């Protein structure tokens, strides 16, 4: 937790909340029947396609599955570096 959050009085999530969030991730992966290996393949392909058009921070890319009610989502967080690549 950073200093700013501590000054505002924010608290770290309890171990119960952390365990609950981890269990939800496991359940999402099980229900979607997508293996961690497939997630890595998807991540690599997303990086390859997007990096053709813009510079990205490859180490900062995160791909995860989320689920709310009856909806599953693939969420990709891709940090951009300096905009569009020079195209010829």
ABEGO torsion letter per residue (X at the ends): XBAAAAAAGBBBBBAAAAAAAAAAAAAAAAAAGBBAAAAAAAAAAAAAAAAAABBBBAAABBBBBBBBEABBBBBBBBBBAAEBBBBX
